[in-house]
C-alpha cells in the first residue's frame, strides 16, 4: 500500500465543546471546518472530530470506546503544568511504566487522551 497520510475520525455528541477543547485547550491547528466536522492537523496526519457519537459524563469504558488518543511529548512535566494553568483536570498526572510515563485527561465526550513521554 502506498499511504500518504493517517487520520482518525472521532464521532462525538458534544461537537462544539469538543472542537473548542481540541482547538483551544490542546492547541491543535484547524485544517478545515464544516457544519458537522472539523479536521485538525496532527504530526503526520489528522484528527477529524465529527457529529454523531455518544458522549459520557465520565471516562468511557473500553466497550464504549476501545481507542485512546495518545500524544507523545518531549516533556510530560512541562505539558501537564501548561494544561493545569489552562484549567485542565487530570484523571492521572503521572502513571509510570517501564517504557515511559503518561498523563490522562478526558475530552468533553469522555474520550480518554494520554500525553506520553517515552523513555
N, C-alpha and C positions, 0 to 999 in steps of 0.2 A: 504494500500500500504506500501511496505517496501522499501522506497527510501534510497539510501546510499550517494547521492550527488546531488547537484543542480548546473546546469550550464546555462549560457546564451550564445547564438550564435549571434554574431553581424556581419552581412554582410556589407562589406564596399567596396567602389570604390577605394579609395586611400589606398591600402593594405599596402604597405611598410611604408608610413608615419604614418599610424595608428598603426602598430606594433611598430615602433620607439616611438610613443607617449606613448602607454601603458607600454612599457618596460623601456624607458629611462626617461620619464617625471613623470609618475605615479609610476614608480619603481615596477611594477608587475613582479613577477618571472615567467619566461617561463617554462612551464611544458613540452611542446613538440612543434615542428615546422616542417611543411611540406611546399611544394611549394605554396599551396593556403590557408593554415590555420595555425594559431598559437594559442596555448592554454596557458592561463595564470592561475596561481594559485591565487585564492582569498579566503578569510576565508570561510571555509565550502563549497567550490565549485570551479567553474572555469568560466572564461570568454574566449570564443573562438572567435577570430577575423578571418573572412573568406572572401575571394574574392567573389564578386558577388553582392554587394549592389550598391546604388546610392548615391553619395556624394552631398554636398551642400556647397556653399561658405559662407553661413550664417547658423544660427541655424535652424534646421529642424522644420517645423511646426508639430503639433500633427498628422495631417493627413498624413504626410510623415514618421514619426516615433513616435508612441504613447508611447514609452518606454523611461524612464530616468534611467541612471545608477547612483545609489546613493552609495557612500562610506562613511559610518559613521566613524568619527574620534573622538579622545579624546579631542583635542584642535583645533578648527577651525582656530583660530588666528595663531597658530604655523604652521599649514599646508599651509594656504594661504601665509604666509611670505616665507616659503620654496619654494613654487611653483613660487612666484613672483621673487625670486632670480634666479630661473632657467628660467626666461623669459616667464612664462605662463601669458597670457592675460585673465582677468576675465570678464565675462558678468556681474556678480554681485559678490562683495566680501562679502557681508553680507546682507542676507534677513532674518529678524526675524519673527517668528511665535510663537504662544502660546506654541507649542510643542518643539521648538528648533530653530536653526539658520542654514542656508545653504549658501554656496558659489557656483557659477555656472561657469563652463568652458565648452568649446566645444572641441571635438576631431577633427582631420583633415577632417572628413567627415561631420561635423556639428551636430554630435550627442551630446545631452545635457548630461553633467555629473555634478552631485551635490556632494559636500562634505557636510556632515551634522554633526552637534553637537546637540544631543538630550538632552533636559532638564531632 
